[in-house]
Amino acid sequence: YQYLRRYKRKENLDHFTFVPGRIEGTEKECLACLMEFCGRSNPSWTELSNFTHFLNFQLIKCEKSVFCSPVLGVQFRGF
């Protein structure tokens, strides 16, 4: 949710890192954001769960990737 919230507000995500335990927004805002980005018009709880697990997995991989590191970000701005 932290990434999606910033993406929706068109914030720069290049230097953002997920912080476990940080609470942002309300439960209602979080659910609305997840429903907006999951790609289904009326998602079930299972579809939302699958979406969040997939997104979480991809973002963890991205944060650990050398291609998304701050060092390369300076050299490949906007890539």
PyMOL commands that set and color helices and strands:
alter all, ss='L'
color gray80, all
select helices_A, chain A and resi 2-8+27-37+45-64+66-68+70-75
alter helices_A, ss='H'
color red, helices_A
deselect
rebuild
show_as cartoon
